[in-house]
């Protein structure tokens, strides 16, 4: 959905490419929302290496599930897979889910069936993002937890 990587602050300040499966394509390209059941959107991410795409980061996935899966959040299922393919987070958007942060951000784009599409060819209405809260998708800094690290 985009020709060049797009910097996504909400996906850990990483560069991303967005892909859709054939089921999602008509809605994504025409803006005829909601997305149908079985629609899958994926964001391939790359670490921010001084303002350019660096090493591979996590894969972020949204899948439209059957009606009733999570009605308050338009039945989206969210997942994040580490670069090695291990599932780091998966679930609906309910507050007790590990993916509640995902649905919290995406709920701002309710008018587009919870999809932003910034920097893509998707036909979505511009939806301003609020500043994200604590982002579980942000890269981890192991030194940040070590108060002695800054004294070296």
N, C-alpha and C positions, 0 to 999 in steps of 0.2 A: 504493500500500500504506500510505500515511500521509496524514492529513488536513492536517497542518501540517509545516513543515520541521523536521527533527531535526538537532541539532548533532552532527557526526561528527568526532571528533578524528583518527581514522585516515584520513580523507579530507581532510587538510589543514586541520582545524579549520573546515570549511565546513558550511553548512546544506545538507541533502540531502532530496530526495523520491525514493522508491524505486518503480519500476515493474516489472512482469513482463509477458511476452507470454502469450498464451493457453496455450501449451504448458507454461509454468511455473506457471500459476495454480492448478491442482488441488493440486500438491505444496505450494505456498506457503501456500495457505489451509487445507489439511487437516493439514499436517505429515507427509504420506506421502512420506518421502524414500527413495531418492534422487530428484532431479529427473530428468525424462526427457531424452533427447538432443533438442537443439533448444530447450531452455529458455533464455530470455534474461532477465537481471535488469539493470536500468539504474538508476544513481543520478544524477539531475540535481542539480548542485551550484551553490551561490551563495556568494560570498565573505562572510565574517563581517564585517559592518559595525557594529561596536559592539554586538554581541549580537543583531543582526537580520540577515535575509537581504539582501545587497547585490547587486552586479553578478554576472552569470552566471559560474560557474566551469567546470571541466572536467566532462565526462560520463564516468562510470565504468561499464563494462559487463563482465558475466560471461556467457559462453555455454557451455552444456554440449555438448561435442563427443562424437563416436562413441567407443565403448569402445576403449581402447588409445591414445588421443591423449596422455594424461598420467596413467597409472593410479595413480601414487602420490598424486596430488592430485585424484582422482575425475573426471578428464577435463575440467576447466574451462579455458576460454580467457579471458584477461583483456585488457582494453583501456582506454585513457584517451584521450579526444579533447578537444582544446582547444576553447574556446568558438567559435572560427572554423571548427570541423569538422576540423581537421588532426589526424591520429592521432599522439599523442605517445608512446605505448607500446602494444605489443600482443604477446601471446605466451602460451605455457603457463606453468606455475609452476615450471619447473625452475630450479635455481640459476643457470644461465648466461643465463636469460631476463631481459629488461628488466622483466618483471612478477613476478619472484621475490618482491619485497616484498609484492605483493598476495596471492600464495598463502601466504606465510609467516604473514601475519595471519589469513587465512581458514582456515588449517589448524587453528587453535584451535577452530573451530566444526565439526570433522569430524563430530560427532554429528548435525548438521543439514545434512549434505552440503555443508559449507564455507560455509554461509550464516548470517549473524547475524540480521538482521531486527529489530534494536533500534528501537523507536519505530514499528513498523509493525503491521499486522493479520496478518502472517504467523505461522503456528503453529510457532515454533521453541522449542527448549529454551533457557533462559537460559544463556549461555556467557560467563564473565568474560573480558574482554580484558586481555591483558598490555600493559604500556606499549610503544608502538611504538618501533622503532629509528629510524634515519635514514629519514625519510619522503620518498620522491621525489615524492609528491603534494602536499607542503606548498608553500604559496605562496613564491615566491622574493623575497628582499629584496636588491635590487641594492646597497644601501648597506652591507650586512653585510660584503661583501668589501672594502670601502674603509675602511682604518683611519683615514683623514683625515676621514671623514664625521662622526664623533662629536666632532671638534674644532671644528666650524663653529659 
